[in-house]
Amino acid sequence: MSKINKLDLLKKLYSIITTPPAVKEEVLVEGKDGYLSIYRAIKSGWIKVVSPKKKTKLGLGAGENQAINLAIERKESIILDDAFAVKAARAFNLQVIRTTTVIFTALKKNIITKSEALEILNQLIEIGYYISTKEYAALMFKLK
């Protein structure tokens, strides 16, 4: 969401986001799209960087691995889109929130309009967010 300047949606929906150091390292790269908004969110304290105590290896990237471990420890839901990471999180009975869920939750709570939801979805796709044709069609139906 930071890459398309919509990080504020997460703040409006969840007030505080907890993320592990590996995710911070992946996204907080100077010059990378969204860097400044993430930097400011961490500085202001609504994104908190917390290290998981357990380091169970799940066969995923460092960010997903730490994020799932942290969510298990804190008994919190987790925002994920990677298919393998989603399966791993669900294997631990974690509530998985996908980016599309964030968009529709913001719409349902009148934080954004239908046209803004469509614009956000299309911006995400433009920057490489993968969504199947079937899921995209279902989302378009909901937005009409």
N, CA, C and O of each residue as an XYZ file, in Angstrom:
576
protein
N       0.820     -1.194      0.000
C       0.000      0.000      0.000
C       0.870      1.267      0.000
O       0.468      2.305     -0.525
N       2.042      1.167      0.584
C       2.915      2.342      0.630
C       3.392      2.742     -0.761
O       3.619      3.923     -1.025
N       3.545      1.762     -1.654
C       4.047      2.057     -3.002
C       3.080      2.916     -3.804
O       3.482      3.590     -4.753
N       1.803      2.893     -3.425
C       0.808      3.704     -4.128
C       0.262      4.811     -3.213
O      -0.806      5.369     -3.465
N       1.005      5.113     -2.163
C       0.649      6.182     -1.216
C      -0.704      5.975     -0.538
O      -1.475      6.920     -0.372
N      -0.986      4.731     -0.149
C      -2.242      4.420      0.538
C      -2.003      3.758      1.892
O      -2.871      3.047      2.398
N      -0.844      3.986      2.470
C      -0.527      3.414      3.775
C      -1.504      3.917      4.840
O      -1.758      3.235      5.833
N      -2.047      5.112      4.624
C      -2.995      5.681      5.579
C      -4.233      4.812      5.773
O      -4.869      4.875      6.825
N      -4.584      4.002      4.775
C      -5.727      3.091      4.929
C      -5.488      2.119      6.078
O      -6.393      1.836      6.863
N      -4.267      1.612      6.169
C      -3.946      0.685      7.257
C      -4.065      1.385      8.602
O      -4.569      0.806      9.565
N      -3.607      2.621      8.671
C      -3.689      3.376      9.928
C      -5.146      3.611     10.319
O      -5.514      3.464     11.485
N      -5.963      3.971      9.351
C      -7.379      4.232      9.635
C      -8.119      2.965     10.057
O      -9.035      3.021     10.878
N      -7.725      1.838      9.503
C      -8.408      0.579      9.816
C      -7.902     -0.087     11.085
O      -8.688     -0.639     11.854
N      -6.600     -0.037     11.305
C      -6.017     -0.844     12.380
C      -5.303     -0.038     13.461
O      -4.838     -0.639     14.429
N      -5.191      1.245     13.358
C      -4.489      2.159     14.271
C      -3.037      1.809     14.556
O      -2.173      2.681     14.461
N      -2.742      0.565     14.900
C      -1.348      0.156     15.122
C      -1.082     -1.131     14.346
O      -1.872     -2.075     14.383
N       0.033     -1.143     13.655
C       0.485     -2.319     12.907
C       1.793     -2.769     13.541
O       2.673     -1.955     13.822
N       1.911     -4.062     13.760
C       3.156     -4.623     14.284
C       3.823     -5.393     13.160
O       3.186     -6.204     12.488
N       5.095     -5.141     12.961
C       5.831     -5.819     11.902
C       7.198     -6.251     12.427
O       7.758     -5.598     13.307
N       7.733     -7.338     11.899
C       9.052     -7.789     12.352
C      10.189     -7.061     11.625
O       9.968     -6.440     10.586
N      11.401     -7.141     12.177
C      12.560     -6.469     11.574
C      12.816     -6.857     10.112
O      13.196     -6.005      9.308
N      12.616     -8.113      9.766
C      12.897     -8.541      8.385
C      11.981     -7.845      7.382
O      12.413     -7.513      6.277
N      10.725     -7.622      7.755
C       9.810     -6.907      6.863
C      10.247     -5.447      6.759
O      10.242     -4.869      5.672
N      10.620     -4.864      7.875
C      11.117     -3.480      7.858
C      12.303     -3.370      6.904
O      12.369     -2.444      6.096
N      13.234     -4.308      6.995
C      14.418     -4.280      6.129
C      14.048     -4.426      4.657
O      14.690     -3.829      3.793
N      13.011     -5.222      4.368
C      12.582     -5.428      2.980
C      11.942     -4.179      2.387
O      12.152     -3.868      1.214
N      11.164     -3.466      3.193
C      10.393     -2.345      2.651
C      11.015     -0.979      2.899
O      10.763     -0.040      2.144
N      11.816     -0.855      3.936
C      12.397      0.446      4.270
C      13.770      0.591      3.620
O      14.811      0.521      4.273
N      13.723      0.794      2.311
C      14.940      0.958      1.519
C      14.893      2.353      0.910
O      14.001      2.672      0.125
N      15.869      3.179      1.283
C      15.888      4.558      0.803
C      15.847      4.584     -0.720
O      16.592      3.871     -1.392
N      14.962      5.420     -1.246
C      14.800      5.535     -2.687
C      13.719      4.628     -3.244
O      13.258      4.839     -4.365
N      13.307      3.624     -2.485
C      12.262      2.699     -2.917
C      10.900      3.377     -2.754
O      10.694      4.148     -1.817
N       9.968      3.086     -3.675
C       8.621      3.650     -3.573
C       8.034      3.362     -2.202
O       8.097      2.234     -1.713
N       7.466      4.389     -1.588
C       6.825      4.232     -0.292
C       7.746      4.384      0.898
O       7.294      4.334      2.042
N       9.040      4.570      0.646
C      10.025      4.661      1.734
C       9.639      5.707      2.776
O       9.596      5.420      3.972
N       9.362      6.913      2.313
C       9.114      8.013      3.236
C       7.877      7.773      4.100
O       7.898      8.054      5.299
N       6.801      7.259      3.507
C       5.587      7.032      4.300
C       5.804      5.939      5.345
O       5.275      6.032      6.452
N       6.567      4.918      5.009
C       6.863      3.858      5.983
C       7.776      4.396      7.076
O       7.564      4.127      8.258
N       8.781      5.148      6.683
C       9.706      5.744      7.651
C       8.932      6.605      8.657
O       9.135      6.497      9.867
N       8.050      7.453      8.143
C       7.262      8.334      9.019
C       6.322      7.539      9.922
O       6.137      7.889     11.088
N       5.731      6.478      9.390
C       4.813      5.647     10.183
C       5.540      4.970     11.338
O       5.002      4.864     12.440
N       6.748      4.516     11.088
C       7.549      3.890     12.147
C       7.965      4.945     13.168
O       7.875      4.717     14.375
N       8.420      6.101     12.680
C       8.839      7.185     13.578
C       7.686      7.663     14.465
O       7.881      7.944     15.647
N       6.483      7.752     13.883
C       5.337      8.238     14.659
C       4.784      7.172     15.602
O       4.027      7.481     16.521
N       5.166      5.918     15.370
C       4.794      4.856     16.299
C       3.567      4.045     15.955
O       3.212      3.134     16.703
N       2.899      4.343     14.839
C       1.738      3.519     14.527
C       2.133      2.242     13.783
O       1.332      1.311     13.690
N       3.339      2.190     13.263
C       3.919      0.913     12.839
C       5.023      0.620     13.839
O       5.981      1.381     13.968
N       4.877     -0.481     14.537
C       5.849     -0.882     15.561
C       6.651     -2.070     15.045
O       6.087     -3.025     14.510
N       7.963     -2.004     15.208
C       8.839     -3.099     14.791
C       9.139     -3.937     16.026
O       9.713     -3.449     17.001
N       8.740     -5.214     15.970
C       8.888     -6.131     17.103
C       9.511     -7.428     16.601
O       9.074     -7.986     15.594
N      10.524     -7.898     17.302
C      11.172     -9.165     16.929
C      10.408    -10.341     17.527
O      10.055    -10.318     18.706
N      10.151    -11.366     16.720
C       9.517    -12.561     17.291
C      10.509    -13.294     18.189
O      11.708    -13.314     17.913
N      10.006    -13.889     19.256
C      10.882    -14.641     20.165
C      11.300    -15.957     19.524
O      12.459    -16.364     19.612
N      10.337    -16.620     18.876
C      10.634    -17.887     18.204
C      11.094    -17.603     16.785
O      10.692    -16.620     16.163
N      11.926    -18.469     16.304
C      12.438    -18.312     14.936
C      12.168    -19.593     14.140
O      13.043    -20.086     13.428
N      10.953    -20.123     14.267
C      10.585    -21.335     13.547
C      10.719    -21.099     12.050
O      10.150    -20.147     11.515
N      11.462    -21.956     11.380
C      11.651    -21.830      9.928
C      10.475    -22.507      9.230
O      10.136    -23.656      9.514
N       9.870    -21.769      8.318
C       8.677    -22.253      7.631
C       8.910    -22.446      6.136
O       7.969    -22.734      5.397
N      10.139    -22.293      5.690
C      10.438    -22.448      4.270
C       9.995    -21.260      3.436
O       9.762    -21.390      2.234
N       9.879    -20.105      4.072
C       9.447    -18.887      3.387
C      10.566    -17.860      3.433
O      11.626    -18.116      4.004
N      10.336    -16.716      2.842
C      11.300    -15.629      2.933
C      11.391    -15.139      4.370
O      10.509    -15.413      5.183
N      12.452    -14.418      4.678
C      12.684    -13.949      6.046
C      11.523    -13.104      6.570
O      11.124    -13.250      7.725
N      10.981    -12.226      5.733
C       9.880    -11.362      6.157
C       8.625    -12.131      6.510
O       8.039    -11.926      7.572
N       8.213    -13.018      5.614
C       7.019    -13.825      5.876
C       7.230    -14.734      7.073
O       6.339    -14.906      7.904
N       8.424    -15.314      7.150
C       8.759    -16.220      8.254
C       8.613    -15.507      9.601
O       7.930    -15.996     10.501
N       9.261    -14.347      9.727
C       9.189    -13.594     10.981
C       7.773    -13.090     11.253
O       7.314    -13.110     12.395
N       7.086    -12.643     10.215
C       5.729    -12.116     10.399
C       4.787    -13.195     10.931
O       3.985    -12.937     11.828
N       4.885    -14.394     10.379
C       4.029    -15.491     10.850
C       4.389    -15.863     12.278
O       3.499    -16.055     13.107
N       5.677    -15.969     12.580
C       6.098    -16.269     13.953
C       5.579    -15.212     14.931
O       5.116    -15.546     16.022
N       5.658    -13.955     14.545
C       5.192    -12.866     15.401
C       3.674    -12.939     15.608
O       3.188    -12.755     16.725
N       2.938    -13.203     14.542
C       1.477    -13.307     14.650
C       1.068    -14.480     15.542
O       0.108    -14.377     16.305
N       1.794    -15.590     15.446
C       1.514    -16.751     16.305
C       1.724    -16.365     17.769
O       0.864    -16.619     18.612
N       2.857    -15.757     18.062
C       3.184    -15.362     19.442
C       2.175    -14.382     20.016
O       1.762    -14.508     21.168
N       1.784    -13.412     19.214
C       0.914    -12.337     19.703
C      -0.565    -12.658     19.532
O      -1.432    -11.897     19.963
N      -0.846    -13.811     18.888
C      -2.234    -14.216     18.618
C      -2.992    -13.106     17.873
O      -4.098    -12.713     18.243
N      -2.346    -12.627     16.817
C      -2.914    -11.548     16.015
C      -3.151    -12.023     14.590
O      -2.579    -13.019     14.148
N      -3.997    -11.298     13.885
C      -4.183    -11.575     12.465
C      -2.953    -11.063     11.722
O      -2.121    -10.348     12.280
N      -2.860    -11.449     10.447
C      -1.669    -11.120      9.664
C      -2.083    -10.697      8.259
O      -2.977    -11.296      7.662
N      -1.432     -9.669      7.739
C      -1.686     -9.215      6.374
C      -0.660     -9.875      5.471
O       0.542     -9.637      5.593
N      -1.152    -10.711      4.560
C      -0.288    -11.468      3.637
C      -0.970    -11.618      2.291
O      -2.198    -11.644      2.208
N      -0.175    -11.716      1.242
C      -0.705    -12.004     -0.083
C      -0.007    -13.175     -0.758
O      -0.593    -13.821     -1.626
N       1.228    -13.457     -0.380
C       1.972    -14.560     -0.978
C       1.243    -15.874     -0.707
O       0.948    -16.194      0.445
N       0.951    -16.636     -1.760
C       0.143    -17.852     -1.633
C       0.743    -18.865     -0.662
O       0.019    -19.452      0.142
N       2.052    -19.075     -0.728
C       2.691    -20.038      0.180
C       2.644    -19.547      1.623
O       2.423    -20.332      2.545
N       2.850    -18.254      1.815
C       2.806    -17.677      3.160
C       1.389    -17.748      3.730
O       1.208    -18.014      4.918
N       0.391    -17.510      2.886
C      -1.007    -17.606      3.322
C      -1.308    -19.024      3.792
O      -1.924    -19.212      4.841
N      -0.878    -20.024      3.020
C      -1.098    -21.428      3.416
C      -0.411    -21.739      4.738
O      -0.987    -22.399      5.603
N       0.821    -21.263      4.895
C       1.562    -21.509      6.137
C       0.853    -20.857      7.319
O       0.714    -21.476      8.374
N       0.409    -19.626      7.156
C      -0.279    -18.913      8.239
C      -1.573    -19.623      8.618
O      -1.890    -19.765      9.799
N      -2.308    -20.061      7.620
C      -3.571    -20.768      7.899
C      -3.333    -22.111      8.572
O      -4.176    -22.583      9.336
N      -2.195    -22.725      8.296
C      -1.854    -23.990      8.962
C      -1.699    -23.779     10.467
O      -1.864    -24.714     11.250
N      -1.381    -22.546     10.867
C      -1.268    -22.203     12.291
C      -2.544    -21.532     12.803
O      -2.553    -20.926     13.874
N      -3.613    -21.650     12.024
C      -4.921    -21.078     12.385
C      -4.898    -19.562     12.574
O      -5.645    -19.018     13.388
N      -4.044    -18.892     11.822
C      -4.004    -17.432     11.879
C      -5.066    -16.857     10.949
O      -5.339    -17.412      9.885
N      -5.654    -15.753     11.358
C      -6.577    -15.056     10.476
C      -5.734    -14.267      9.480
O      -4.958    -13.393      9.869
N      -5.888    -14.577      8.204
C      -5.119    -13.916      7.152
C      -5.968    -12.817      6.525
O      -7.114    -13.035      6.132
N      -5.379    -11.644      6.444
C      -6.015    -10.504      5.795
C      -5.218    -10.229      4.526
O      -4.016     -9.969      4.578
N      -5.896    -10.290      3.395
C      -5.229    -10.006      2.126
C      -5.394     -8.516      1.800
O      -6.251     -7.839      2.368
N      -4.582     -8.028      0.900
C      -4.656     -6.622      0.514
C      -6.040     -6.277     -0.016
O      -6.559     -5.196      0.264
N      -6.639     -7.181     -0.774
C      -7.994     -6.927     -1.279
C      -8.992     -6.820     -0.126
O      -9.963     -6.068     -0.215
N      -8.762     -7.559      0.943
C      -9.625     -7.466      2.128
C      -9.489     -6.086      2.767
O     -10.478     -5.499      3.205
N      -8.271     -5.579      2.815
C      -8.036     -4.233      3.362
C      -8.848     -3.215      2.560
O      -9.506     -2.348      3.135
N      -8.800     -3.324      1.238
C      -9.520     -2.387      0.371
C     -11.022     -2.463      0.630
O     -11.678     -1.433      0.789
N     -11.569     -3.681      0.674
C     -13.012     -3.828      0.859
C     -13.459     -3.483      2.280
O     -14.591     -3.040      2.477
N     -12.606     -3.675      3.249
C     -12.934     -3.260      4.616
C     -12.995     -1.737      4.688
O     -13.883     -1.175      5.329
N     -12.048     -1.074      4.030
C     -12.056      0.396      3.981
C     -13.314      0.901      3.273
O     -13.896      1.908      3.676
N     -13.724      0.205      2.229
C     -14.946      0.562      1.506
C     -16.172      0.371      2.401
O     -17.032      1.248      2.485
N     -16.241     -0.768      3.057
C     -17.375     -1.088      3.938
C     -17.507     -0.071      5.076
O     -18.617      0.250      5.501
N     -16.370      0.431      5.566
C     -16.374      1.397      6.673
C     -16.449      2.844      6.176
O     -16.268      3.786      6.948
N     -16.718      3.005      4.882
C     -16.847      4.334      4.265
C     -15.598      5.197      4.396
O     -15.683      6.423      4.461
N     -14.450      4.551      4.434
C     -13.177      5.278      4.452
C     -12.810      5.678      3.024
O     -12.187      6.714      2.790
N     -13.212      4.830      2.077
C     -13.016      5.108      0.652
C     -14.324      4.843     -0.087
O     -15.208      4.152      0.417
N     -14.432      5.401     -1.282
C     -15.604      5.179     -2.127
C     -15.357      3.982     -3.048
O     -14.245      3.457     -3.111
N     -16.397      3.559     -3.754
C     -16.236      2.463     -4.721
C     -15.231      2.833     -5.803
O     -14.403      2.011     -6.194
N     -15.306      4.070     -6.286
C     -14.366      4.472     -7.347
C     -12.934      4.510     -6.818
O     -12.001      4.171     -7.547
N     -12.746      4.917     -5.560
C     -11.407      4.900     -4.963
C     -10.914      3.464     -4.786
O      -9.737      3.178     -5.004
N     -11.809      2.570     -4.394
C     -11.435      1.159     -4.237
C     -10.966      0.589     -5.574
O      -9.956     -0.112     -5.638
N     -11.700      0.892     -6.631
C     -11.328      0.430     -7.970
C      -9.987      1.026     -8.388
O      -9.140      0.328     -8.945
N      -9.801      2.297     -8.121
C      -8.543      2.964     -8.464
C      -7.365      2.334     -7.709
O      -6.309      2.094     -8.296
N      -7.543      2.068     -6.422
C      -6.487      1.447     -5.610
C      -6.156      0.067     -6.154
O      -4.985     -0.277     -6.313
N      -7.176     -0.715     -6.438
C      -6.971     -2.062     -6.970
C      -6.201     -2.014     -8.287
O      -5.256     -2.777     -8.485
N      -6.598     -1.132     -9.171
C      -5.912     -1.019    -10.462
C      -4.482     -0.495    -10.312
O      -3.591     -0.924    -11.045
N      -4.254      0.420     -9.379
C      -2.890      0.905     -9.125
C      -2.007     -0.231     -8.617
O      -0.852     -0.356     -9.022
N      -2.551     -1.050     -7.737
C      -1.783     -2.189     -7.221
C      -1.409     -3.150     -8.347
O      -0.280     -3.637     -8.409
N      -2.357     -3.414     -9.229
C      -2.096     -4.310    -10.360
C      -1.017     -3.708    -11.266
O      -0.142     -4.423    -11.755
N      -1.082     -2.406    -11.484
C      -0.085     -1.723    -12.323
C       1.335     -1.864    -11.777
O       2.292     -1.915    -12.549
N       1.477     -1.926    -10.451
C       2.823     -2.044     -9.873
C       3.233     -3.494     -9.623
O       4.280     -3.759     -9.033
N       2.390     -4.434    -10.081
C       2.796     -5.834    -10.013
C       2.055     -6.715     -9.032
O       2.412     -7.882     -8.875
N       1.030     -6.195     -8.361
C       0.235     -7.024     -7.454
C      -0.517     -8.043     -8.295
O      -1.233     -7.679     -9.228
N      -0.354     -9.315     -7.967
C      -1.002    -10.355     -8.762
C      -2.393    -10.650     -8.228
O      -2.607    -10.802     -7.025
N      -3.322    -10.726     -9.156
C      -4.678    -11.147     -8.832
C      -5.180    -11.960    -10.017
O      -5.010    -11.557    -11.168
N      -5.791    -13.093     -9.740
C      -6.274    -13.947    -10.827
C      -7.419    -13.248    -11.559
O      -8.096    -12.386    -10.999
N      -7.619    -13.628    -12.802
C      -8.696    -13.062    -13.607
C     -10.041    -13.313    -12.936
O     -10.908    -12.439    -12.915
N     -10.205    -14.501    -12.393
C     -11.461    -14.870    -11.724
C     -11.709    -13.976    -10.505
O     -12.818    -13.478    -10.310
N     -10.670    -13.778     -9.685
C     -10.820    -12.934     -8.499
C     -11.054    -11.480     -8.895
O     -11.860    -10.786     -8.274
N     -10.350    -11.018     -9.929
C     -10.531     -9.646    -10.399
C     -11.975     -9.432    -10.863
O     -12.590     -8.416    -10.541
N     -12.508    -10.389    -11.614
C     -13.894    -10.284    -12.092
C     -14.871    -10.238    -10.917
O     -15.825     -9.460    -10.931
N     -14.636    -11.061     -9.912
C     -15.503    -11.073     -8.726
C     -15.433     -9.735     -7.986
O     -16.447     -9.225     -7.511
N     -14.237     -9.181     -7.895
C     -14.072     -7.888     -7.228
C     -14.750     -6.768     -8.019
O     -15.360     -5.872     -7.435
N     -14.642     -6.823     -9.347
C     -15.290     -5.813    -10.189
C     -16.808     -5.881    -10.020
O     -17.482     -4.852     -9.986
N     -17.334     -7.093     -9.916
C     -18.774     -7.275     -9.714
C     -19.202     -6.610     -8.400
O     -20.243     -5.956     -8.340
N     -18.398     -6.780     -7.358
C     -18.710     -6.177     -6.055
C     -18.630     -4.655     -6.100
O     -19.321     -3.967     -5.349
N     -17.793     -4.140     -6.975
C     -17.597     -2.695     -7.051
C     -18.594     -1.982     -7.962
O     -18.627     -0.752     -8.000
N     -19.386     -2.725     -8.678
C     -20.359     -2.109     -9.602
C     -21.650     -1.782     -8.895
O     -22.578     -1.261     -9.514
